[in-house]
Amino acid sequence: MADEKITTTGIAAHGASRLASVEIDTFNIELKDDEGFLGDRASKGAFRDILEKWRKPMRKSGEDPFGKEPTENISKKLLDTVLVGDDAEASAVVHSAIEDFAQELAHVTRRFLKTKAWQKTERIVVGGGFRDSQLGELAIARTEIILKAEDFKIEMLPIRHHPDDAGLIGALHLAPSWIFEGHDSILAVDIGGTNIRCGVIETRSKKLPDLSKASVWKSEQWRHADDGPSREDAVKRLVKMLEDLVAKADKDGFKLAPFIGIACPGVIGSDGSIEKGAQNLPGNWESSKFNLPASLVEAIPQIGEHDTAIVMHNDGVVQGLSEVPFMRDVKRWGVLTIGTGLGNARFTNRNGNGKGER
């Protein structure tokens, strides 16, 4: 696929700051301190570094409960098991790491809350791969306690859906309202530095118009990090995954909307190009001449008998949007996604949602 602008009859766009349910006040803020990007202090890698720090003194005395296993190879599942296991020393090491990480997450969250864009935030949901573990949930709960002890009036909760599902379900809230008239499902894409995931999202909007019962009907995942493809090959593989899902949805009798919602890392320009933050994706996705939504419209110009509409937004934003139906009782809320880095977005509810102005 050559680096050239593509003209199509479909709709390909970047998700705006004003959506049907919320205003996106800010996203992908890159706060810094003397040590670099602040988000790096509350990432999955940061937790591993902290765990390694606590293993070192145990290792020197020959009493490391994890033996010679490299810290980066210890699974979240094993760490969760150790937390509730009979080995008190091993459990203490993990608890120590959780406490230190919670202190770092509290420090980072504190900095966000002090920015103008995050003022008066009432609730923060925490997503990303780290949340999908008992140790992640403990770290989130401990962070809330630390902040409340400092008189921050803030709730911190694990994101409701599995992070993999949240990154797809949130795409529903990028769609214009007409999408849900006569259709019961959409296509969603979540692009990450390791995986590309696609899914058919069942809206269930007839039973609950607020989309609170939306779910992933079927999904496919490709771990592109193992294959090292070019950008062009990655797009071709993505198109094939989407075409397969369209066929499966049609066979199963779904009324698939002519819409694809995309979650993608980085700062996304108003024309759908990626300005920065896509360094972990296969190939150069930051070229001003590359536009993923336009490329997909070119490859999939129609779904059913209608022109395809495609909207792309930051992955942290989309994961946060999965929480829209459950944020009716607050006005201003945010999301932090703990992964390779720290994704972030702040929202203000529209259309009378929430308790109103303070």
C-alpha positions as CSV (number, residue, x, y, z in Angstrom):
1,M,0.0,0.0,0.0
2,A,1.7,3.2,-1.1
3,D,1.9,6.3,0.9
4,E,-0.7,8.3,-0.9
5,K,-3.9,10.1,0.0
6,I,-7.0,8.0,-0.6
7,T,-10.3,9.4,-1.8
8,T,-13.4,7.4,-0.9
9,T,-17.2,7.7,-0.9
10,G,-17.5,6.4,2.6
11,I,-16.9,8.4,5.8
12,A,-13.6,8.2,7.6
13,A,-12.9,10.5,10.5
14,H,-11.3,11.1,13.8
15,G,-13.6,10.9,16.8
16,A,-14.5,14.4,17.9
17,S,-14.2,15.9,21.4
18,R,-18.0,16.1,21.6
19,L,-19.9,12.7,21.4
20,A,-23.5,11.9,22.0
21,S,-23.1,11.1,25.7
22,V,-20.0,12.9,26.8
23,E,-17.5,15.7,26.2
24,I,-13.9,14.5,26.0
25,D,-12.2,17.2,28.0
26,T,-8.7,15.9,27.4
27,F,-6.8,12.7,26.6
28,N,-3.3,11.3,26.3
29,I,-1.8,14.0,28.5
30,E,2.0,13.5,28.8
31,L,2.9,14.9,32.1
32,K,6.7,15.0,33.0
33,D,8.9,15.3,36.0
34,D,12.7,15.3,36.5
35,E,12.8,11.5,35.7
36,G,10.8,11.7,32.4
37,F,7.2,10.9,31.5
38,L,5.2,10.6,34.7
39,G,3.0,7.8,33.3
40,D,6.1,5.6,33.1
41,R,6.0,5.5,36.9
42,A,2.6,3.7,36.9
43,S,3.0,1.2,34.0
44,K,3.1,-2.5,33.9
45,G,6.9,-2.2,33.5
46,A,7.1,0.0,36.6
47,F,5.4,-2.7,38.7
48,R,7.9,-5.3,37.5
49,D,10.8,-2.9,38.4
50,I,9.3,-2.5,41.9
51,L,8.9,-6.3,42.3
52,E,12.5,-6.8,41.2
53,K,13.6,-4.2,43.8
54,W,11.9,-6.2,46.6
55,R,13.4,-9.5,45.3
56,K,17.0,-8.3,45.4
57,P,17.5,-8.4,49.2
58,M,15.8,-11.8,49.3
59,R,18.1,-13.0,46.5
60,K,21.2,-11.9,48.3
61,S,20.3,-14.0,51.3
62,G,19.4,-17.0,49.2
63,E,15.8,-16.7,50.2
64,D,14.1,-15.4,47.1
65,P,10.7,-17.2,47.1
66,F,10.6,-17.0,43.3
67,G,13.9,-18.7,42.8
68,K,15.9,-17.9,39.7
69,E,12.8,-17.0,37.6
70,P,13.3,-13.6,35.9
71,T,10.9,-11.0,37.2
72,E,9.5,-10.2,33.7
73,N,8.6,-13.9,33.3
74,I,6.5,-14.2,36.4
75,S,2.8,-14.2,35.3
76,K,0.0,-12.2,36.9
77,K,-1.7,-15.5,37.6
78,L,1.2,-16.7,39.7
79,L,1.4,-13.5,41.5
80,D,-2.3,-13.6,42.3
81,T,-1.9,-17.2,43.6
82,V,1.1,-16.1,45.8
83,L,-1.0,-13.3,47.3
84,V,-3.4,-15.8,49.0
85,G,-1.0,-18.7,49.3
86,D,0.6,-20.3,52.4
87,D,4.1,-18.9,51.7
88,A,4.0,-15.8,53.9
89,E,7.4,-14.5,52.7
90,A,6.4,-14.7,49.0
91,S,3.1,-13.0,49.8
92,A,4.9,-10.3,51.7
93,V,7.2,-9.6,48.7
94,V,4.2,-9.2,46.4
95,H,2.2,-7.1,48.9
96,S,5.3,-4.8,49.3
97,A,5.4,-4.3,45.5
98,I,1.7,-3.5,45.4
99,E,2.1,-0.9,48.2
100,D,5.0,0.8,46.4
101,F,3.1,0.7,43.1
102,A,0.0,2.2,44.7
103,Q,2.1,5.0,46.1
104,E,3.4,5.7,42.6
105,L,-0.1,5.5,41.0
106,A,-1.4,7.9,43.7
107,H,1.4,10.3,42.9
108,V,0.6,10.2,39.2
109,T,-3.1,10.5,39.8
110,R,-2.6,13.4,42.1
111,R,-0.7,15.2,39.4
112,F,-3.6,14.6,36.9
113,L,-6.2,15.8,39.4
114,K,-4.2,19.1,39.8
115,T,-4.3,19.9,36.1
116,K,-6.9,22.3,34.9
117,A,-8.5,19.7,32.6
118,W,-8.9,17.1,35.4
119,Q,-10.3,19.5,38.1
120,K,-13.5,18.4,39.9
121,T,-13.1,14.8,38.7
122,E,-15.3,12.6,40.9
123,R,-14.5,9.1,39.8
124,I,-11.7,7.4,37.9
125,V,-12.0,3.9,36.3
126,V,-8.7,2.0,35.9
127,G,-8.3,-0.3,32.9
128,G,-5.5,-1.8,30.9
129,G,-3.9,-5.2,31.2
130,F,-2.6,-4.6,34.8
131,R,-6.2,-4.2,36.1
132,D,-7.0,-7.8,35.0
133,S,-5.6,-9.3,38.2
134,Q,-6.1,-9.5,41.9
135,L,-2.9,-7.6,42.4
136,G,-4.1,-4.8,40.1
137,E,-7.4,-4.5,41.9
138,L,-5.6,-4.3,45.2
139,A,-3.3,-1.6,43.9
140,I,-6.3,0.4,42.6
141,A,-8.1,0.1,46.0
142,R,-5.0,1.1,47.9
143,T,-4.5,4.1,45.6
144,E,-8.0,5.3,46.4
145,I,-7.3,5.0,50.2
146,I,-4.0,7.0,49.9
147,L,-5.8,9.8,48.0
148,K,-8.7,9.9,50.3
149,A,-6.3,10.2,53.3
150,E,-5.1,13.3,51.6
151,D,-8.6,14.7,51.3
152,F,-9.0,14.1,47.6
153,K,-12.7,13.4,47.1
154,I,-12.2,10.7,44.4
155,E,-13.4,7.2,43.7
156,M,-11.1,4.8,41.9
157,L,-12.6,1.6,40.5
158,P,-11.4,-1.2,38.2
159,I,-13.0,-0.9,34.8
160,R,-16.2,-3.0,34.7
161,H,-15.6,-5.1,31.5
162,H,-12.5,-7.2,30.9
163,P,-10.0,-4.7,29.4
164,D,-9.9,-6.6,26.1
165,D,-13.7,-6.3,25.8
166,A,-13.8,-2.7,27.1
167,G,-11.5,-1.6,24.2
168,L,-14.1,-2.9,21.8
169,I,-17.4,-2.1,23.5
170,G,-16.4,1.6,24.0
171,A,-16.5,2.0,20.2
172,L,-20.3,2.0,20.4
173,H,-20.1,5.4,21.9
174,L,-18.2,6.8,18.9
175,A,-21.1,5.9,16.7
176,P,-23.7,8.5,15.6
177,S,-27.2,7.8,16.9
178,W,-28.6,6.8,13.4
179,I,-26.3,3.7,13.5
180,F,-28.6,2.0,16.0
181,E,-31.7,2.4,13.9
182,G,-32.4,-0.9,12.2
183,H,-29.1,-2.4,13.3
184,D,-28.2,-4.6,16.3
185,S,-24.4,-4.7,16.1
186,I,-21.2,-3.0,14.9
187,L,-17.6,-3.8,14.1
188,A,-14.9,-2.6,16.5
189,V,-11.1,-2.6,16.3
190,D,-8.6,-2.3,19.2
191,I,-5.0,-1.7,18.0
192,G,-2.2,-2.2,20.4
193,G,1.6,-2.5,20.5
194,T,1.4,-6.3,20.8
195,N,-2.1,-7.3,19.4
196,I,-4.7,-6.2,17.0
197,R,-8.2,-7.3,18.2
198,C,-11.4,-7.1,16.2
199,G,-14.9,-7.9,17.3
200,V,-18.6,-7.8,16.6
201,I,-20.3,-5.9,19.3
202,E,-24.0,-6.7,20.1
203,T,-25.7,-3.5,21.1
204,R,-28.8,-5.0,22.8
205,S,-30.1,-1.4,22.5
206,K,-33.8,-2.4,22.1
207,K,-33.8,-3.8,25.6
208,L,-31.6,-1.1,27.1
209,P,-31.0,2.0,24.9
210,D,-28.2,3.2,27.2
211,L,-26.1,0.3,25.9
212,S,-25.3,-1.0,29.4
213,K,-25.9,-4.6,28.2
214,A,-23.7,-4.4,25.1
215,S,-21.3,-7.3,24.8
216,V,-18.7,-8.8,22.5
217,W,-20.4,-11.4,20.4
218,K,-17.3,-12.7,18.6
219,S,-13.8,-11.5,18.4
220,E,-10.5,-12.3,16.7
221,Q,-7.0,-11.5,17.8
222,W,-3.7,-11.3,16.0
223,R,-0.5,-11.0,18.0
224,H,1.4,-8.9,15.4
225,A,4.4,-8.5,17.7
226,D,5.3,-12.2,16.9
227,D,5.2,-11.7,13.2
228,G,6.9,-8.3,12.7
229,P,4.8,-7.3,9.7
230,S,5.1,-4.2,7.6
231,R,2.4,-1.5,8.0
232,E,0.9,-2.6,4.7
233,D,0.7,-6.2,5.7
234,A,-0.8,-5.3,9.0
235,V,-3.6,-3.3,7.3
236,K,-4.2,-6.2,4.9
237,R,-4.5,-8.7,7.9
238,L,-6.8,-6.3,9.7
239,V,-9.1,-6.1,6.6
240,K,-9.2,-9.9,6.4
241,M,-10.1,-10.1,10.0
242,L,-13.0,-7.6,9.6
243,E,-14.2,-9.3,6.4
244,D,-14.3,-12.7,8.2
245,L,-16.3,-11.1,11.1
246,V,-18.8,-9.5,8.6
247,A,-19.4,-12.9,7.0
248,K,-19.8,-14.7,10.4
249,A,-22.3,-12.0,11.6
250,D,-24.3,-12.2,8.4
251,K,-24.4,-16.0,8.6
252,D,-25.7,-15.8,12.2
253,G,-28.4,-13.3,11.2
254,F,-27.1,-10.1,12.8
255,K,-28.1,-6.8,11.3
256,L,-24.6,-5.3,11.2
257,A,-24.4,-1.5,11.0
258,P,-22.2,0.0,8.3
259,F,-19.9,1.3,11.0
260,I,-16.4,0.5,12.3
261,G,-15.1,2.1,15.5
262,I,-11.3,2.0,16.0
263,A,-9.3,2.4,19.2
264,C,-5.6,3.3,18.4
265,P,-2.7,4.5,20.5
266,G,-1.4,8.0,20.3
267,V,-2.5,11.5,19.5
268,I,-4.9,11.3,16.5
269,G,-5.3,14.3,14.2
270,S,-8.6,15.7,13.1
271,D,-8.1,14.0,9.7
272,G,-7.5,10.6,11.3
273,S,-3.7,10.6,10.9
274,I,-1.6,9.7,14.0
275,E,0.5,12.6,15.1
276,K,2.6,10.8,17.7
277,G,2.5,7.8,20.1
278,A,2.3,5.0,17.5
279,Q,5.9,3.9,17.9
280,N,5.0,0.4,19.0
281,L,2.8,-0.3,16.0
282,P,4.1,-2.3,13.0
283,G,5.8,0.0,10.5
284,N,5.4,3.8,10.4
285,W,1.9,4.8,11.4
286,E,2.8,8.4,12.0
287,S,3.3,9.3,8.3
288,S,1.2,12.3,7.3
289,K,0.4,10.3,4.2
290,F,-1.0,7.3,6.0
291,N,-4.6,7.4,7.2
292,L,-6.0,4.1,8.6
293,P,-9.7,5.0,8.5
294,A,-9.4,6.1,4.9
295,S,-7.5,2.9,4.1
296,L,-10.2,0.7,5.6
297,V,-13.0,2.6,3.8
298,E,-11.1,1.9,0.6
299,A,-10.9,-1.8,1.4
300,I,-14.4,-2.1,2.9
301,P,-16.4,0.6,1.1
302,Q,-19.8,-1.0,2.1
303,I,-21.2,-3.1,4.8
304,G,-24.5,-4.6,3.7
305,E,-26.0,-2.1,1.2
306,H,-24.7,1.1,2.9
307,D,-21.5,3.0,2.7
308,T,-19.1,2.3,5.5
309,A,-18.6,4.9,8.2
310,I,-15.4,4.7,10.2
311,V,-14.4,6.7,13.3
312,M,-11.0,6.3,15.1
313,H,-10.1,7.6,18.5
314,N,-7.4,7.2,21.1
315,D,-7.4,3.7,22.8
316,G,-7.6,5.1,26.3
317,V,-10.6,7.2,25.3
318,V,-12.4,4.2,23.8
319,Q,-11.7,2.0,26.8
320,G,-13.1,4.7,29.0
321,L,-16.2,5.1,26.9
322,S,-17.2,1.5,27.7
323,E,-18.1,3.0,31.2
324,V,-20.5,5.7,29.9
325,P,-23.7,3.8,30.9
326,F,-22.4,3.4,34.5
327,M,-21.4,7.0,35.1
328,R,-24.9,8.5,35.4
329,D,-24.5,9.4,39.0
330,V,-21.4,11.6,38.5
331,K,-20.7,14.6,36.2
332,R,-17.0,14.5,35.6
333,W,-15.0,11.3,35.5
334,G,-11.8,9.9,34.0
335,V,-10.0,6.8,32.9
336,L,-6.4,5.6,33.4
337,T,-5.2,2.6,31.5
338,I,-2.2,0.8,32.9
339,G,-0.3,-1.0,30.2
340,T,3.0,-0.4,28.4
341,G,2.4,3.3,29.3
342,L,-0.4,5.1,31.1
343,G,-3.3,6.0,28.9
344,N,-5.6,8.7,30.2
345,A,-8.8,10.6,29.4
346,R,-11.2,12.9,31.2
347,F,-15.0,13.1,30.4
348,T,-17.9,15.3,31.3
349,N,-21.4,13.9,30.9
350,R,-23.8,15.5,28.5
351,N,-27.6,15.4,28.1
352,G,-28.5,15.8,31.7
353,N,-26.3,12.9,32.9
354,G,-24.8,13.1,36.3
355,K,-25.7,15.3,39.2
356,G,-25.2,18.6,37.4
357,E,-22.8,21.4,38.1
358,R,-21.2,21.7,41.5
